[in-house]
Amino acid sequence: MRSLRLWVVVALMSFTALVLHVRGDVDRVPPSRPLSELPQVLGTLTAVDVPIDDEALAILGKGDFLNRVYTPRIVSAPAPGESAQIGLYIAYFPTQRTGQSIHSPQNCLPGAGWTFQSSGITKFTDSTAKEYTVGEYLITNGTATEEALYWYQVHGDSVASDYKAKIYTLADSIRYGRTDAALVRIMTPLAPGEDRAKARDRAVNFARELTPLLPTYIPN
């Protein structure tokens, strides 16, 4: 099954490259603000940027990247999970024409020692009444367990599937001359004694705070 999926992705990427070559050498890239300007305070959370090392940046390619940890204000004697941090990673590529492409967490997280324990799809609606469909995962590295959400932001649409994101990008490259897209990933640890549903709610509530801001940095 994995080899079949791999060949499907290879075929899609090859076809995309052919279509882009036929269309010409220039993408239409709408203006956007750099991800570094995303607010460092969201609700009751305050962020610290986590640098991405040069070796990792070389692998990621020519894009705009954000890697942050958001921490809640400390309360006295917090209940399990109330002081849990939330990690936010965004990778935005203005163009994927020159061989640059978004790296799937399905590959990157296992490479960093994480194992996917379960997977599913979840939906939420943000304060603008926009509905998002995102991937929901429980991951572990042997010493820690985390709730993870991720999705691809493609011209205003949220796409939970790696393969559907490729298809969306291909279709929009033909229709609009655009190959820009972003990956948004949110992770939060399960505290000792904490129910997974609480960690999931924490990640989803953070996503609801974040998503209305995204079009400024990831064009619709």
For each residue, the residues with C-beta under 8 A, 3 or more apart:
1: 4 5
2: 5 6
3: 6 7
4: 1 7 8
5: 1 2 8 9 163
6: 2 3 9 10
7: 3 4 10 11
8: 4 5 11 12 163
9: 5 6 12 13 162 163 166
10: 6 7 13 14
11: 7 8 14 15
12: 8 9 15 16 163 166 167 170
13: 9 10 16 17 101 166
14: 10 11 17 18
15: 11 12 18 19 170
16: 12 13 19 20 96 166 169 170 173 179
17: 13 14 20 21
18: 14 15 21 22
19: 15 16 22 23 170 173 174
20: 16 17 23 97 173 179
21: 17 18
22: 18 19
23: 19 20 173 174 177
24:
25: 97
26: 177
27: 94 95 97 173 177 178 179 180
28: 176 177 178
29: 94 95 178 180
30: 178 180 219
31: 219
32: 92 94 216 217 218 219
33: 37 216 217
34: 37 64 217
35: 38 64 65 66 90 92 217
36: 49 66
37: 33 34 217
38: 35 66 90 213 217
39: 42 213
40: 46 47 48 68
41: 45 46 47
42: 39 45 47 70 206 209 210
43: 206 209
44: 72 73
45: 41 42 70 71 72 86 206 209
46: 40 41 70 71 73
47: 40 41 42 68 69 70 71 88
48: 40 68 69 71
49: 36 66 67 68
50: 67 68 69
51: 67
52: 56 57 60 65 67
53: 56 57
54: 57 58
55: 58 59
56: 52 53 59 60
57: 52 53 54 60 65
58: 54 55
59: 55 56 103
60: 52 56 57 63 65 91 103
61: 93 99 100 101
62: 93 98 100
63: 60 91 92 93 94 100
64: 34 35 91 92 93 94 217
65: 35 52 57 60 89 90 91 92
66: 35 36 38 49 88 89 90
67: 49 50 51 52 87 88 89
68: 40 47 48 49 50 87 88 89
69: 47 48 50 85 86 87 88
70: 42 45 46 47 85 86 87 88 206
71: 45 46 47 48 83 85
72: 44 45 75 82 83 84 85
73: 44 46
74: 78 83
75: 72 78 82 83
76:
77:
78: 74 75 82 83
79: 82
80: 191 192 193 194 198
81: 84 190 191 194 198 199 202
82: 72 75 78 79
83: 71 72 74 75 78 191
84: 72 81 188 189 191 194 199 202
85: 69 70 71 72 188 189
86: 45 69 70 186 187 188 202 203 206
87: 67 68 69 70 185 186 187 188
88: 47 66 67 68 69 70 184 185 186 206 210
89: 65 66 67 68 183 184 185 187
90: 35 38 65 66 182 183 184 185 217 218
91: 60 63 64 65 102 103 182 183
92: 32 35 63 64 65 180 181 182 217 218
93: 61 62 63 64 96 100 101 102 179 180 181 182
94: 27 29 32 63 64 180
95: 27 29 98 100 179 180
96: 16 93 100 101 102 169 179 180 181
97: 20 25 27 100 179
98: 62 95
99: 61
100: 61 62 63 93 95 96 97
101: 13 61 93 96
102: 91 93 96 152 165 181 182 183
103: 59 60 91 107 108 183
104: 107 108 162 183
105: 108 109 148 150 183 185
106: 109 110 116 162
107: 103 104 110 111
108: 103 104 105 111 112
109: 105 106 112 114 116 139 148
110: 106 107 113 114 115 116
111: 107 108
112: 108 109 141
113: 110 141 142
114: 109 110 139 140 141 146
115: 110 139 140 141 142
116: 106 109 110 119 137 138 139
117: 137 138 139 140 145
118: 137 138
119: 116 135 136 137 138
120: 135 136 137
121: 133 134 135 136 160
122: 133 134 135 136 149 200 204
123: 131 132 133 134
124: 131 132 134 204 207 208
125: 129 130 131 132 208
126: 129 130 132 207 208 211 212
127: 208 212
128: 211 212
129: 125 126
130: 125 126 211 212
131: 123 124 125
132: 123 124 125 126 151 158 207 211
133: 121 122 123 151 158 159 160
134: 121 122 123 124 149 150 151 158 160 207
135: 119 120 121 122 149 150 151 160 161
136: 119 120 121 122 147 148 149 200
137: 116 117 118 119 120 147 148 149 150
138: 116 117 118 119 145 146 147 148 196
139: 109 114 115 116 117 145 146 148 187
140: 114 115 117 144 145 146
141: 112 113 114 115 144
142: 113 115
143:
144: 140 141 189
145: 117 138 139 140 189 190
146: 114 138 139 140 187 188 189 190 199
147: 136 137 138 187 188 189 190 196 199 200 202 203
148: 105 109 136 137 138 139 185 186 187 203
149: 122 134 135 136 137 185 186 187 203 204 207
150: 105 134 135 137 183 184 185 186
151: 132 133 134 135 158 159 160 183 184
152: 102 158 159 160 162 165 168 181 182 183 184
153: 156 157 158 159 181 182 183 184 214 218
154: 157 159 165 168 169 172 181 182
155: 168 172 176 178 180 181 219 220
156: 153 215 220
157: 153 154 168
158: 132 133 134 151 152 153
159: 133 151 152 153 154 164 165 168
160: 121 133 134 135 151 152 164
161: 135 164 165
162: 9 104 106 152 165 166
163: 5 8 9 12 166 167
164: 159 160 161 167 168
165: 102 152 154 159 161 162 168 169 181
166: 9 12 13 16 162 163 169 170
167: 12 163 164 170 171
168: 152 154 155 157 159 164 165 171 172 181
169: 16 96 154 165 166 172 173 179 181
170: 12 15 16 19 166 167 173 174
171: 167 168 174 175
172: 154 155 168 169 175 176 178 179
173: 16 19 20 23 27 169 170 176 177 178 179
174: 19 23 170 171
175: 171 172
176: 28 155 172 173
177: 23 26 27 28 173
178: 27 28 29 30 155 172 173
179: 16 20 27 93 95 96 97 169 172 173
180: 27 29 30 92 93 94 95 96 155 218 219
181: 92 93 96 102 152 153 154 155 165 168 169
182: 90 91 92 93 102 152 153 154 214 218
183: 89 90 91 102 103 104 105 150 151 152 153
184: 88 89 90 150 151 152 153 210 214
185: 87 88 89 90 105 148 149 150
186: 86 87 88 148 149 150 203 206 207 210
187: 86 87 89 139 146 147 148 149 203
188: 84 85 86 87 146 147 199 202 203 206
189: 84 85 144 145 146 147 199
190: 81 145 146 147 194 196 199
191: 80 81 83 84 194 199
192: 80
193: 80
194: 80 81 84 190 191 198 199
195: 198 199
196: 138 147 190 199 200
197: 200 201
198: 80 81 194 195 201 202
199: 81 84 146 147 188 189 190 191 194 195 196 202 203
200: 122 136 147 196 197 203 204
201: 197 198 204 205
202: 81 84 86 147 188 198 199 205 206
203: 86 147 148 149 186 187 188 199 200 206 207
204: 122 124 149 200 201 207 208
205: 201 202 208 209
206: 42 43 45 70 86 88 186 188 202 203 209 210
207: 124 126 132 134 149 186 203 204 210 211
208: 124 125 126 127 204 205 211
209: 42 43 45 205 206 212
210: 42 88 184 186 206 207 213 214
211: 126 128 130 132 207 208 214
212: 126 127 128 130 209
213: 38 39 210 216 217
214: 153 182 184 210 211 217 218
215: 156 218 219 220
216: 32 33 213
217: 32 33 34 35 37 38 64 90 92 213 214
218: 32 90 92 153 180 182 214 215
219: 30 31 32 155 180 215
220: 155 156 215
